[in-house]
Amino acid sequence: MKKSTGIISLVLTVAVTAGLLALAAVGVGENKTGAAKNIPLGLDLAGGVSITYQAKGETPSAEEMNDTIYKLQKRVEGYSTEAQVYPQGDDRINIEIPGVTDANAILEELGKPGSLSFQDMSGNELLSGTDIKTAEAKAYKDNLNNTDYEVALTLTDEGAEKFAEATAANIGSRIAIVYDGETISAPTVQTAITNGNAAITNMESYESAEQLASTIRIGSLKVELEEIQSKVVGAQLGADAIRTSLLAGIIGFALVVIFMIIMYRLPGVAAGIALTSYVGITLGLLNAFEITLTLPGIAGIILGIGMAVDANVIIFARIREEIGAGKSVKGAIKTGFQKALSAILDGNITTLIAAIILSLKGSGSVKGFAHTLALSIVVSMFTALVITRLVMNAFYALGLQDAKLYGIQKERKTINFLSKKNICFVISAVLILGGLAVMGVNGSKGKGVLNYSLEFQGGTSITIPMNEALSIQEIDETVKPVVSEVIGSNEIQAQKVDGSNDVIVKTRALDLETREALCQELVEKFGVDENQIAIENIGAAISSEMRSDAITAVLLAALFMLLYIWFRFKDIRFATSAVAALLHDVLVVLAFYAVARLSVGSNFIACMLTIVGYSINATIVIFDRIRENLATAGRKADLQELVNRSITQTLSRSVNTSVTTFITVAVLYILGVASIREFALPLMVGIVCGAYSSVCITGALWYVMKIGRASCRERV
């Protein structure tokens, strides 16, 4: 690169980065397009719309309610992956959709949950709405390349059988789709449909197709519902949570950049520019894709920052090694990027695979986490491999060519990590088994194996008609302490209702005596009308189906990660060791949750998923170095010495990446509100555990399995 080219490259990079940050700060035009403040926020950060439906007729069964809740959850995820659907009492369902303020618009788009049936021209019911699995609007090109629109239907197994009989008996006749007594469509049957897939064609527009599909979807619920209440609710955490999280992010980011500059000198400056670009690009894409940001989403971004830093650390360590081996700075930069590429790609692709699986198979907070994680991974790879390299080459072209500016890695004395493997295995076993024992003791005492939050086990909702409008901060300072003292628990969520003085408080399930005591205390402290206080039981926001989705998604993600690592490293022992270390980190953090009695809710899921991503990335880096050293040393290599040397060579990466990620989360913990601290604390434990397992466990596991197989062959 010529000096002039270097100047232009550096100026353009800095200018574009500054432009992205300016866009995020102030936006463009009257609507402030692109501004960070326009990023959709979840219920925990910004509030949204709350809608309550009641079942018509007899009280539905638990199975019917669960099925209806699950289908509604899938329906409202079109508005936001962070939308929540949960039962309220025995015959009510509550929907909370973050980031929106027009309840009437949502109700109109969502549709009125009513009865749906398919009837012949004589009015005989052929199948009901519950026989429909999905309904989706589609656009397609006909033979003349004209755009047509249709509604694609997928039926249940039972519905497919009914529909096959109905269409066979009504070829050339119409089948009416009747919703709440009104015919909304009457397509003509062209042929018998036996595969469980049908299409309603010749729709006027995509909008009309989507409206019909929406009505069919909402009419496929097992429970007939009617809307009884809708309101706009405020944030659960309040403005302070956003303000402190933003401040924590800025401080943490600044400390990370300073640390990188101190540790890596001029490359640290390049990393600072690249990381700043990462922030600007990520904020812009969050806006562009309208991704709802919640605490789990913040976790995905934090992991992305960690991986962006990690990629830079891997590159810089390689450059130092090459300079230490006698190469010129120019040659070291080129070779450093080349040798770091495989570790960066494998680590990021492995985590990206997990994010894609979680997005496809997960729901709720799992899907929201996956979206931000996938976005962060792609951006982090781009900034590390493109922007960092561009800036480094520009610095060199400008004449900054002294090796001292880049650092020289002297060959370290190999540390014998494997000599301590048995001690490390015992420590890990004690931590995991100790956590399982605590969980067993808690369960036997009736406390619950883990401290499940409202999202997992439901509880009680109290609507308090205050005499004046209160801010979230005032609610936190006045109302929540009173409730906490009466119920003997700090696990309380509070929201205000826009346009009224009502305050909604959600907490654990309360018995009748506690409810009466709480009502009396509220009357005495705040002078509210006792008759206007509404107390109802609410079900879990994270349903059994959502938990099943999450478990399935995580297991599939682990399977595909294992297969990818096996494919890339050509050795199943690398894959099994990586997954074992991943499981180790999850179990250790789970033990911490059990011992510390931290609340287990959606943030718990996000925390565990973050640890999975962090753990696998750290492991890949060490395995990449083992693979490289194996290729160089050949079959006659001393395997124990090789593993020890590989871990020693990557030790600075393991330590520095852990330190930078820990700094980011620690600042969030120090400055954050209570809910954010409860989220950040186990993340810090997970980061420390991930660093420990990558250095002390993964290589040792692979070595034990490698030696064990070799010993078996010798005995044979």
Secondary structure by P-SEA (a helix, b strand, c coil): ccaaaaaaaaaaaaaaaaaaaaaacccccccccccccccccccccbbbbbbbbbbccccccaaaaaaaaaaaaaaaccccccbbbbbccccbbbbbbcccccaaaaaaaacccccccccccccccccccccccccccccccccccbbbbbbbbbbcaaaaaaaaaaaaacccbbbbbcccccccbbbbbccccccccccccccccaaaaaaaaaaaaaacccbbbbbcbbbbbcccccaaaaaaaaaaaaaaaaaaaaaaaaacaaaaaaaaaaaaaaaaaaaaaaaaacccccaaaaaaaaaaaaaaaaaaaaaaaaaaaaaaacccaaaaaaaaaaaaaaaaaaaaaaaaaaaaaaaacccaaaaaaaaaaaaaaaaaaaaaacaaaaaaaaaaaaccccccccbbbccccccccccaaaaaaaaaaaaaaaaaaaaaaaaaacccccccccccbbbbbbbbbccccccaaaaaaccaaaaaaaacccbbbbbbbccccbbbbbbccccaaaaaaaaaaaaaacccccccbbbbbbcccccaaaaaaaaaaaaaaaaaaaaaaaaaaccaaaaaaaaaaaaaaaaaaaaaaaaacccccaaaaaaaaaaaaaaaaaaaaaaaaaaaaaaaaccccaaaaaaaaaaaaaaaaaaaaaaaaaaaaaaaaacccaaaaaaaaaaaaaaaaaaaaacccaaaaaaaaaaaaaaaaaac
